Amino acid sequence: YFYNLTDFLNFIDLTEDGRRSLNRDYWFK
């Protein structure tokens, strides 16, 4: 769980596939 969007975006600063996967996990679960 992230308290703000900046922390989240920093955490998912990965490859495009990694970012897409984490986006699904955190935003659409």
Secondary structure by P-SEA (a helix, b strand, c coil): ccccaaaaaaaacccaaaaaaaaaacccc
